[in-house]
Amino acid sequence: MTTIVAGATGTYTYTASAIVAVSLAATGAARMTVTRGAAVIRNTLMTHAETVGPFLTGDVMTIFAQAGNVDYTITPFTFPVDLDFDATSGACVAGSTVLALSETVAYTKVTATATVKSSACEFAGFDVIAGGSSGTITVYDATSASAGAIVFPTTALTTGQRVEFAFMRALATGCHVVIGGSGVDVNVLVN
């Protein structure tokens, strides 16, 4: 444990991936800034005990004890596996082992108007493999374009375009996709 007295600043350069537990006095406050190269990746005013990270080798943490003493403890952090993203399959892979992830989203290849899912589902977005000639997409919470709410309005498609939502959109009826133009190839992300 390292202590920074009130009014002082402490700096720590991470020599390995680690997390940091910070303790403050009951009425304490501290400013924590962590940089990675020239970029500031964390800059917060702490008013209670916190464990934060992991931070990477070479990151630099600076803590200014604004009110009261501040104690911090660095604990090594080992990432479970070295993961790579396989853009072809859309999977996270570790060596030659594909990992099952609970928050993955299945995709359905669509080249023409189609009902991707005919029951309640979650719509996460789409990847445009080929935008085609004047390609467009419209997504409905329905099993046809004539019934249901539009959840993604008609949008022109560009090859390589990716539309993903921060949170999946719950669709009550199904996921119906209307494709306009020709030569369109889209992966619709639906669970």
N, C-alpha and C positions, 0 to 999 in steps of 0.2 A: 504494500500500500504506500502511496505517495501522498503527502499533504502539501497543499498550497495555502499559505496563510492569507488572511483577509487583505485585500489590496494588492496582492502579488499575482504574477502570471507564471504559469508552468507550461512547458512545451514538451511533447513526446513525439518522436518519429517512430512509426511502427516498423519493426524489423521482421515481422511475420504477420499473417492475418490474425486479428484478435478483436475481442469485444472489450468494452471498458465499462466498469461499474463505478458510478459517481455518487458520492454521499455528501449531503449538505447539512449544515446546522439547521435547526427548526425554522429560523428566520433567514436562512442563507439564500444567496443567489450567485450564479456563476454564468459567464458567457463562454460557450464552447464553440470553437470554430475548427473544422477539419478541412484540410485542403488536399487535393490530389493534383500534383503538378501545379499549374496556375489556377485551377478551378476550385472554387469553394463548394464542397459537397455537403457540408452541414454548418449552420450558423444559428444557434439557438440560445435563448436565455433559459437556464435551468433554475427551477425554484423548488425542486424536490428530487429525491434519489431516483436515478435512472440507470438502466443498463442499455447501452447502445452499440451499434455495429452490426455485422463485422466490418472492420476497416482493413484495407489491404497494405501489404508491404510497401513502404515508401510514403504512405499517407502521413500527414503531419497534423497533430491535434494540439490546439492551444486553448488553455482554460484560464480565464481571468476570474479570480475570486472577488466578486463585487461586494458581497456582504457575508461575513463569517468565513471560517476555514472550509476548504474543500478537500475531500479525500477521494482518490481514485485508484482503482486496481485494474490492471491489464491482464486479461486471460486469453491464452491462445485459442484460436478458433480454427477448426479443421472443417473445410467444406466436405460434405458427405462423399462426393465424387466429382471428378473433373468432367463437367457436362459440355457437350457440343450440340448445336442445333443443326439438324439435317434438313436443309431447305427443300429437298426433294420429297421426303416423306412427311415433313412437318413434325418429326419426333425429336425428343431430346435423347441423345445417345451417349453412353459412357463406354468407350472402347467399341466393342461389337455388340454390347447388350443394350437393347431398347428398354427404357424405363417406362413403367406405367405411371401416368400422372393423373390425379383425380380431377384436375381442372383443364384437361385437354378438350378440344372441340373437334368432333367429326366433321368431315366435309363431304359434299356431294357435288360431283362434276355436272354442270348444266351448260348445254349448248343451244337450248331452245326453251321456250316457255314450258314450265313444269311445276307440279306440286312436289316439293322436296320432302315435306313431312305432312301427313294427313291427320295429325293429332297434336295435342298441346306439346309445345317444344320451346327451346331457347335459341334465339337467333343471335349470333355473335358478329356477323359481318360477311365479307366475301373477298376473295383474291381474284384478280383478273389475269388469266393466263394469256388470253388474246382478246383485244378490244374489238376486233372485226371492223367491218365497214359500217359506220354510223351506229355502233353498238350502244344499247342502253339497257338499264335494269330498273325494275320496280319490284318491291317486295311487299306482299300482303300478309296479314294475319287472317288467312283463309285457305280454302282448297281450290279456289278459282278467283279470277280477277273480278268477277261480277259481284262477289259477296265478300265483305270483310273490310277491315281498315288497312289503309296504306301505312306500313311501318318504315318504309324507306322510299321516298318519292323518286320518280323517274330521274335517272342520272346518266350522263354520257360516260362511256367506259373507255379507259386508256390501258393498254397493255402494261402490266406490272403494277397497276393500281391496287392498293390494299385498303380496305375499309374494315376496321375493327372497333368495336365499342368497348369502353372501359368496363361496362357491365353488360352481361347478356340481356337481351330484351325477351321477356316472357311472352310467347304467342299462345293464345287460348285455343284457337281452332286448328292451326296448321301453318305451314310456310309455303306460300305460292309465289313463284318468281316468274315475272314476265320479262322476256328477253326481246329486244328490238334489234333490227339490223341483221347482218349476216356475218358468219365467221367468228362468232363470239364463243369464248370458252371461259367459264367462270367456276371457281370452287366456292360453293355456298357453305358457310360455317354454321351448322345447326346440330344441336343435341336434342 
